Amino acid sequence: MANSNTQIDPMHAEEIGHGNSIAAWTLVGISMIGVIIGGIAFAGHNPTMVYAGLGVVVLGMIAGWIMKKAGFGVGGARSGSSH
């Protein structure tokens, strides 16, 4: 049974958001590609490609940050009405 205090608690009335935005999903998608590259390279004992995968993850972080600054983050001007 739910605690009745959570119904009046203002912390539970706020929308969390969870970074559900175009910028966040771009960051996650690019980073996933980098992790897959790095993981396969690690299993194949290829340190150069491991670092290349790490570089792709960093590029994903930069792309997400740029997109957030461009208004595609949560609450941004270009993020759409659902965010």
C-alpha positions as CSV (number, residue, x, y, z in Angstrom):
1,M,0.0,0.0,0.0
2,A,1.3,3.4,-0.9
3,N,2.3,5.9,1.8
4,S,-0.3,8.7,1.9
5,N,2.5,11.2,2.6
6,T,3.8,10.8,-1.0
7,Q,0.6,12.2,-2.4
8,I,1.1,15.6,-0.7
9,D,4.9,15.7,-0.9
10,P,5.9,18.4,-3.4
11,M,9.0,16.5,-4.4
12,H,6.8,13.8,-6.0
13,A,4.7,16.3,-7.8
14,E,7.6,17.5,-10.0
15,E,8.2,16.0,-13.4
16,I,11.6,14.2,-13.3
17,G,12.4,14.4,-17.0
18,H,15.3,11.8,-16.9
19,G,17.0,13.7,-19.7
20,N,14.5,12.3,-22.2
21,S,15.5,14.7,-25.1
22,I,16.9,14.6,-28.6
23,A,20.3,15.7,-27.2
24,A,20.4,13.0,-24.5
25,W,19.4,10.2,-27.0
26,T,22.1,11.5,-29.4
27,L,24.7,11.3,-26.7
28,V,23.5,7.8,-25.7
29,G,23.4,6.5,-29.3
30,I,26.9,7.7,-30.2
31,S,28.3,6.6,-26.9
32,M,26.8,3.1,-27.3
33,I,28.6,2.8,-30.7
34,G,31.8,3.8,-29.0
35,V,31.4,1.3,-26.2
36,I,30.6,-1.5,-28.8
37,I,33.7,-0.6,-30.8
38,G,35.8,-0.5,-27.6
39,G,34.4,-3.8,-26.3
40,I,35.0,-5.7,-29.5
41,A,38.5,-4.2,-29.8
42,F,39.2,-5.1,-26.1
43,A,38.2,-8.7,-26.8
44,G,40.4,-8.7,-29.9
45,H,43.4,-7.3,-28.0
46,N,43.5,-4.2,-30.2
47,P,44.4,-1.3,-27.9
48,T,44.4,1.3,-30.7
49,M,40.7,0.6,-31.5
50,V,39.9,0.6,-27.7
51,Y,41.1,4.2,-27.6
52,A,39.3,4.9,-30.8
53,G,36.1,3.6,-29.2
54,L,36.8,5.9,-26.2
55,G,37.2,8.8,-28.6
56,V,33.8,8.0,-30.1
57,V,32.3,8.2,-26.6
58,V,33.9,11.6,-26.0
59,L,32.6,12.8,-29.4
60,G,29.1,11.6,-28.3
61,M,29.4,13.7,-25.1
62,I,30.5,16.7,-27.1
63,A,27.6,16.2,-29.6
64,G,25.1,16.0,-26.8
65,W,26.4,19.1,-25.1
66,I,26.3,21.1,-28.4
67,M,22.8,19.9,-29.1
68,K,21.7,20.9,-25.6
69,K,23.1,24.4,-26.1
70,A,21.3,24.5,-29.5
71,G,18.0,24.0,-27.7
72,F,17.5,20.2,-28.1
73,G,17.8,19.4,-24.4
74,V,15.1,19.0,-21.8
75,G,13.0,22.1,-21.8
76,G,14.9,23.5,-24.8
77,A,13.3,25.7,-27.5
78,R,13.6,23.0,-30.1
79,S,13.0,19.9,-28.0
80,G,9.3,19.6,-28.8
81,S,6.2,20.0,-26.7
82,S,6.5,16.6,-25.1
83,H,9.8,17.5,-23.3
